[in-house]
Amino acid sequence: MKVCYDKLWKLLIDKKMKKTDLIREAKISSNVLAKMGKEESVSLESIGKICSLFGCNVDDILEFQSPEQITTNSGE
């Protein structure tokens, strides 16, 4: 199952933050950010740090995509 972080990237734009700001302020590693950039899963601890920083819930920063959704979205 693929993890889509588009909501997080939009949130960063809305907050006028760079990805390096996210690393520093949420205290996550650059490896975590790299995995997120590849739409891979990361630890709940890292997700929790990001949610804590923005005062939001998990579904405000990511969504899971099933293989069927990925095929449908890429075929549009």
N, CA, C and O atoms as CSV, one atom per row, in Angstrom:
chain,resi,resn,atom,element,x,y,z
A,1,MET,N,N,0.851,-1.179,0.000
A,1,MET,CA,C,0.000,0.000,0.000
A,1,MET,C,C,0.895,1.239,0.000
A,1,MET,O,O,1.853,1.334,0.767
A,2,LYS,N,N,0.568,2.159,-0.855
A,2,LYS,CA,C,1.337,3.382,-1.013
A,2,LYS,C,C,0.820,4.458,-0.048
A,2,LYS,O,O,-0.378,4.527,0.228
A,3,VAL,N,N,1.717,5.279,0.453
A,3,VAL,CA,C,1.348,6.369,1.346
A,3,VAL,C,C,1.531,7.673,0.590
A,3,VAL,O,O,2.617,7.960,0.086
A,4,CYS,N,N,0.477,8.455,0.512
A,4,CYS,CA,C,0.518,9.719,-0.218
A,4,CYS,C,C,0.616,10.867,0.787
A,4,CYS,O,O,-0.255,11.027,1.642
A,5,TYR,N,N,1.680,11.664,0.679
A,5,TYR,CA,C,1.912,12.773,1.601
A,5,TYR,C,C,1.582,14.125,0.970
A,5,TYR,O,O,2.060,15.156,1.442
A,6,ASP,N,N,0.770,14.136,-0.092
A,6,ASP,CA,C,0.449,15.386,-0.775
A,6,ASP,C,C,-0.148,16.433,0.167
A,6,ASP,O,O,0.114,17.627,0.020
A,7,LYS,N,N,-0.945,15.985,1.127
A,7,LYS,CA,C,-1.544,16.920,2.089
A,7,LYS,C,C,-0.465,17.614,2.915
A,7,LYS,O,O,-0.580,18.802,3.217
A,8,LEU,N,N,0.576,16.881,3.279
A,8,LEU,CA,C,1.680,17.472,4.034
A,8,LEU,C,C,2.421,18.493,3.184
A,8,LEU,O,O,2.735,19.584,3.662
A,9,TRP,N,N,2.704,18.154,1.929
A,9,TRP,CA,C,3.438,19.086,1.066
A,9,TRP,C,C,2.623,20.365,0.870
A,9,TRP,O,O,3.189,21.458,0.839
A,10,LYS,N,N,1.300,20.241,0.736
A,10,LYS,CA,C,0.452,21.426,0.593
A,10,LYS,C,C,0.466,22.246,1.880
A,10,LYS,O,O,0.493,23.476,1.837
A,11,LEU,N,N,0.446,21.568,3.014
A,11,LEU,CA,C,0.485,22.249,4.305
A,11,LEU,C,C,1.781,23.046,4.452
A,11,LEU,O,O,1.770,24.173,4.948
A,12,LEU,N,N,2.893,22.457,4.020
A,12,LEU,CA,C,4.166,23.177,4.073
A,12,LEU,C,C,4.110,24.446,3.220
A,12,LEU,O,O,4.596,25.498,3.635
A,13,ILE,N,N,3.523,24.344,2.045
A,13,ILE,CA,C,3.391,25.515,1.175
A,13,ILE,C,C,2.520,26.573,1.845
A,13,ILE,O,O,2.864,27.755,1.853
A,14,ASP,N,N,1.396,26.145,2.404
A,14,ASP,CA,C,0.483,27.082,3.077
A,14,ASP,C,C,1.155,27.790,4.252
A,14,ASP,O,O,0.882,28.960,4.521
A,15,LYS,N,N,2.034,27.071,4.948
A,15,LYS,CA,C,2.740,27.641,6.111
A,15,LYS,C,C,4.039,28.350,5.704
A,15,LYS,O,O,4.771,28.866,6.549
A,16,LYS,N,N,4.309,28.363,4.382
A,16,LYS,CA,C,5.534,28.964,3.854
A,16,LYS,C,C,6.790,28.357,4.495
A,16,LYS,O,O,7.729,29.061,4.866
A,17,MET,N,N,6.767,27.030,4.608
A,17,MET,CA,C,7.888,26.300,5.195
A,17,MET,C,C,8.588,25.485,4.123
A,17,MET,O,O,7.964,25.026,3.165
A,18,LYS,N,N,9.878,25.314,4.294
A,18,LYS,CA,C,10.657,24.437,3.431
A,18,LYS,C,C,10.771,23.080,4.116
A,18,LYS,O,O,10.504,22.945,5.310
A,19,LYS,N,N,11.167,22.089,3.343
A,19,LYS,CA,C,11.325,20.753,3.913
A,19,LYS,C,C,12.419,20.739,4.976
A,19,LYS,O,O,12.333,19.982,5.943
A,20,THR,N,N,13.441,21.567,4.805
A,20,THR,CA,C,14.497,21.648,5.828
A,20,THR,C,C,13.950,22.231,7.131
A,20,THR,O,O,14.397,21.862,8.217
A,21,ASP,N,N,12.978,23.147,7.018
A,21,ASP,CA,C,12.331,23.690,8.219
A,21,ASP,C,C,11.580,22.582,8.947
A,21,ASP,O,O,11.605,22.504,10.175
A,22,LEU,N,N,10.910,21.725,8.176
A,22,LEU,CA,C,10.173,20.608,8.770
A,22,LEU,C,C,11.113,19.678,9.523
A,22,LEU,O,O,10.805,19.254,10.637
A,23,ILE,N,N,12.248,19.361,8.929
A,23,ILE,CA,C,13.233,18.495,9.587
A,23,ILE,C,C,13.656,19.099,10.921
A,23,ILE,O,O,13.675,18.416,11.945
A,24,ARG,N,N,13.991,20.373,10.898
A,24,ARG,CA,C,14.491,21.043,12.094
A,24,ARG,C,C,13.405,21.187,13.166
A,24,ARG,O,O,13.635,20.858,14.330
A,25,GLU,N,N,12.234,21.673,12.779
A,25,GLU,CA,C,11.197,21.992,13.763
A,25,GLU,C,C,10.475,20.749,14.299
A,25,GLU,O,O,10.086,20.716,15.466
A,26,ALA,N,N,10.298,19.742,13.463
A,26,ALA,CA,C,9.632,18.514,13.921
A,26,ALA,C,C,10.625,17.524,14.523
A,26,ALA,O,O,10.236,16.518,15.114
A,27,LYS,N,N,11.914,17.826,14.362
A,27,LYS,CA,C,12.975,16.957,14.872
A,27,LYS,C,C,12.889,15.552,14.263
A,27,LYS,O,O,12.937,14.541,14.963
A,28,ILE,N,N,12.759,15.531,12.928
A,28,ILE,CA,C,12.794,14.267,12.188
A,28,ILE,C,C,14.082,14.240,11.379
A,28,ILE,O,O,14.705,15.280,11.169
A,29,SER,N,N,14.480,13.074,10.929
A,29,SER,CA,C,15.725,12.962,10.177
A,29,SER,C,C,15.491,13.216,8.690
A,29,SER,O,O,14.363,13.143,8.201
A,30,SER,N,N,16.567,13.510,7.992
A,30,SER,CA,C,16.473,13.694,6.545
A,30,SER,C,C,16.100,12.379,5.865
A,30,SER,O,O,15.498,12.387,4.792
A,31,ASN,N,N,16.450,11.254,6.480
A,31,ASN,CA,C,16.067,9.947,5.936
A,31,ASN,C,C,14.549,9.768,5.958
A,31,ASN,O,O,13.973,9.207,5.026
A,32,VAL,N,N,13.909,10.243,7.016
A,32,VAL,CA,C,12.448,10.176,7.103
A,32,VAL,C,C,11.842,11.000,5.980
A,32,VAL,O,O,10.915,10.548,5.307
A,33,LEU,N,N,12.352,12.192,5.775
A,33,LEU,CA,C,11.833,13.053,4.723
A,33,LEU,C,C,12.048,12.431,3.343
A,33,LEU,O,O,11.184,12.534,2.473
A,34,ALA,N,N,13.191,11.793,3.146
A,34,ALA,CA,C,13.476,11.131,1.870
A,34,ALA,C,C,12.479,10.003,1.614
A,34,ALA,O,O,11.994,9.843,0.494
A,35,LYS,N,N,12.175,9.224,2.648
A,35,LYS,CA,C,11.190,8.145,2.496
A,35,LYS,C,C,9.815,8.707,2.165
A,35,LYS,O,O,9.082,8.138,1.356
A,36,MET,N,N,9.468,9.822,2.791
A,36,MET,CA,C,8.183,10.447,2.516
A,36,MET,C,C,8.139,10.955,1.074
A,36,MET,O,O,7.101,10.883,0.416
A,37,GLY,N,N,9.248,11.459,0.597
A,37,GLY,CA,C,9.325,11.928,-0.783
A,37,GLY,C,C,9.142,10.813,-1.793
A,37,GLY,O,O,8.709,11.052,-2.920
A,38,LYS,N,N,9.474,9.589,-1.387
A,38,LYS,CA,C,9.299,8.410,-2.253
A,38,LYS,C,C,7.967,7.716,-1.998
A,38,LYS,O,O,7.718,6.622,-2.504
A,39,GLU,N,N,7.120,8.360,-1.212
A,39,GLU,CA,C,5.805,7.823,-0.849
A,39,GLU,C,C,5.900,6.477,-0.141
A,39,GLU,O,O,5.093,5.576,-0.369
A,40,GLU,N,N,6.908,6.362,0.725
A,40,GLU,CA,C,7.079,5.163,1.537
A,40,GLU,C,C,6.567,5.440,2.943
A,40,GLU,O,O,6.417,6.593,3.347
A,41,SER,N,N,6.303,4.374,3.678
A,41,SER,CA,C,5.820,4.552,5.046
A,41,SER,C,C,6.979,4.917,5.973
A,41,SER,O,O,8.127,4.535,5.745
A,42,VAL,N,N,6.648,5.658,7.013
A,42,VAL,CA,C,7.617,6.039,8.046
A,42,VAL,C,C,7.019,5.687,9.401
A,42,VAL,O,O,5.849,5.314,9.491
A,43,SER,N,N,7.809,5.804,10.438
A,43,SER,CA,C,7.345,5.397,11.768
A,43,SER,C,C,6.221,6.308,12.274
A,43,SER,O,O,6.119,7.476,11.900
A,44,LEU,N,N,5.396,5.734,13.127
A,44,LEU,CA,C,4.342,6.529,13.757
A,44,LEU,C,C,4.931,7.619,14.634
A,44,LEU,O,O,4.326,8.676,14.811
A,45,GLU,N,N,6.103,7.366,15.178
A,45,GLU,CA,C,6.761,8.395,15.987
A,45,GLU,C,C,7.029,9.639,15.150
A,45,GLU,O,O,6.784,10.758,15.599
A,46,SER,N,N,7.532,9.445,13.937
A,46,SER,CA,C,7.808,10.577,13.041
A,46,SER,C,C,6.521,11.293,12.647
A,46,SER,O,O,6.471,12.523,12.631
A,47,ILE,N,N,5.478,10.522,12.328
A,47,ILE,CA,C,4.188,11.111,11.982
A,47,ILE,C,C,3.648,11.904,13.172
A,47,ILE,O,O,3.105,12.996,13.004
A,48,GLY,N,N,3.801,11.353,14.360
A,48,GLY,CA,C,3.351,12.033,15.574
A,48,GLY,C,C,4.061,13.349,15.798
A,48,GLY,O,O,3.439,14.328,16.210
A,49,LYS,N,N,5.354,13.388,15.533
A,49,LYS,CA,C,6.114,14.631,15.683
A,49,LYS,C,C,5.608,15.705,14.727
A,49,LYS,O,O,5.504,16.875,15.095
A,50,ILE,N,N,5.295,15.301,13.502
A,50,ILE,CA,C,4.793,16.252,12.502
A,50,ILE,C,C,3.404,16.746,12.893
A,50,ILE,O,O,3.116,17.940,12.806
A,51,CYS,N,N,2.548,15.827,13.323
A,51,CYS,CA,C,1.207,16.211,13.759
A,51,CYS,C,C,1.264,17.144,14.970
A,51,CYS,O,O,0.485,18.092,15.067
A,52,SER,N,N,2.171,16.875,15.872
A,52,SER,CA,C,2.334,17.720,17.049
A,52,SER,C,C,2.781,19.126,16.649
A,52,SER,O,O,2.295,20.118,17.193
A,53,LEU,N,N,3.696,19.203,15.709
A,53,LEU,CA,C,4.191,20.500,15.236
A,53,LEU,C,C,3.059,21.341,14.665
A,53,LEU,O,O,2.957,22.531,14.962
A,54,PHE,N,N,2.213,20.731,13.851
A,54,PHE,CA,C,1.146,21.475,13.180
A,54,PHE,C,C,-0.178,21.465,13.939
A,54,PHE,O,O,-1.121,22.151,13.545
A,55,GLY,N,N,-0.258,20.698,15.019
A,55,GLY,CA,C,-1.504,20.611,15.772
A,55,GLY,C,C,-2.626,20.009,14.935
A,55,GLY,O,O,-3.756,20.497,14.940
A,56,CYS,N,N,-2.294,18.943,14.219
A,56,CYS,CA,C,-3.272,18.334,13.315
A,56,CYS,C,C,-3.356,16.827,13.556
A,56,CYS,O,O,-2.637,16.279,14.392
A,57,ASN,N,N,-4.232,16.178,12.822
A,57,ASN,CA,C,-4.393,14.725,12.888
A,57,ASN,C,C,-3.671,14.063,11.724
A,57,ASN,O,O,-3.297,14.724,10.755
A,58,VAL,N,N,-3.481,12.765,11.828
A,58,VAL,CA,C,-2.776,11.997,10.801
A,58,VAL,C,C,-3.419,12.195,9.429
A,58,VAL,O,O,-2.717,12.380,8.435
A,59,ASP,N,N,-4.755,12.156,9.372
A,59,ASP,CA,C,-5.419,12.281,8.079
A,59,ASP,C,C,-5.314,13.675,7.477
A,59,ASP,O,O,-5.743,13.891,6.344
A,60,ASP,N,N,-4.751,14.622,8.218
A,60,ASP,CA,C,-4.502,15.959,7.684
A,60,ASP,C,C,-3.186,16.028,6.910
A,60,ASP,O,O,-2.943,16.992,6.184
A,61,ILE,N,N,-2.334,15.005,7.062
A,61,ILE,CA,C,-1.031,15.061,6.395
A,61,ILE,C,C,-0.749,13.898,5.455
A,61,ILE,O,O,0.175,13.968,4.645
A,62,LEU,N,N,-1.541,12.822,5.553
A,62,LEU,CA,C,-1.284,11.684,4.663
A,62,LEU,C,C,-2.550,10.917,4.382
A,62,LEU,O,O,-3.557,11.059,5.077
A,63,GLU,N,N,-2.480,10.091,3.336
A,63,GLU,CA,C,-3.551,9.152,3.047
A,63,GLU,C,C,-2.945,7.912,2.418
A,63,GLU,O,O,-1.916,7.973,1.746
A,64,PHE,N,N,-3.597,6.797,2.647
A,64,PHE,CA,C,-3.149,5.537,2.075
A,64,PHE,C,C,-3.847,5.323,0.746
A,64,PHE,O,O,-5.031,5.623,0.594
A,65,GLN,N,N,-3.095,4.797,-0.219
A,65,GLN,CA,C,-3.673,4.491,-1.520
A,65,GLN,C,C,-3.511,3.000,-1.787
A,65,GLN,O,O,-2.409,2.454,-1.734
A,66,SER,N,N,-4.621,2.369,-2.069
A,66,SER,CA,C,-4.577,0.951,-2.430
A,66,SER,C,C,-4.085,0.823,-3.864
A,66,SER,O,O,-4.112,1.800,-4.613
A,67,PRO,N,N,-3.636,-0.364,-4.258
A,67,PRO,CA,C,-3.179,-0.547,-5.642
A,67,PRO,C,C,-4.238,-0.160,-6.675
A,67,PRO,O,O,-3.899,0.329,-7.753
A,68,GLU,N,N,-5.513,-0.372,-6.358
A,68,GLU,CA,C,-6.587,0.000,-7.280
A,68,GLU,C,C,-6.653,1.520,-7.462
A,68,GLU,O,O,-6.851,2.003,-8.577
A,69,GLN,N,N,-6.489,2.273,-6.370
A,69,GLN,CA,C,-6.514,3.734,-6.451
A,69,GLN,C,C,-5.335,4.250,-7.256
A,69,GLN,O,O,-5.479,5.196,-8.030
A,70,ILE,N,N,-4.179,3.645,-7.082
A,70,ILE,CA,C,-2.978,4.068,-7.808
A,70,ILE,C,C,-3.178,3.870,-9.310
A,70,ILE,O,O,-2.842,4.746,-10.107
A,71,THR,N,N,-3.723,2.720,-9.690
A,71,THR,CA,C,-3.980,2.435,-11.099
A,71,THR,C,C,-5.010,3.413,-11.666
A,71,THR,O,O,-4.842,3.918,-12.776
A,72,THR,N,N,-6.071,3.679,-10.910
A,72,THR,CA,C,-7.115,4.599,-11.355
A,72,THR,C,C,-6.578,6.011,-11.505
A,72,THR,O,O,-6.855,6.678,-12.502
A,73,ASN,N,N,-5.806,6.478,-10.516
A,73,ASN,CA,C,-5.271,7.835,-10.555
A,73,ASN,C,C,-4.273,8.031,-11.679
A,73,ASN,O,O,-4.243,9.101,-12.287
A,74,SER,N,N,-3.458,7.033,-11.971
A,74,SER,CA,C,-2.459,7.185,-13.011
A,74,SER,C,C,-3.072,7.084,-14.405
A,74,SER,O,O,-2.458,7.503,-15.387
A,75,GLY,N,N,-4.277,6.529,-14.494
A,75,GLY,CA,C,-4.938,6.382,-15.782
A,75,GLY,C,C,-5.789,7.563,-16.193
A,75,GLY,O,O,-6.383,7.550,-17.271
A,76,GLU,N,N,-5.861,8.596,-15.345
A,76,GLU,CA,C,-6.692,9.757,-15.644
A,76,GLU,C,C,-6.085,10.637,-16.699
A,76,GLU,O,O,-6.669,11.658,-17.062
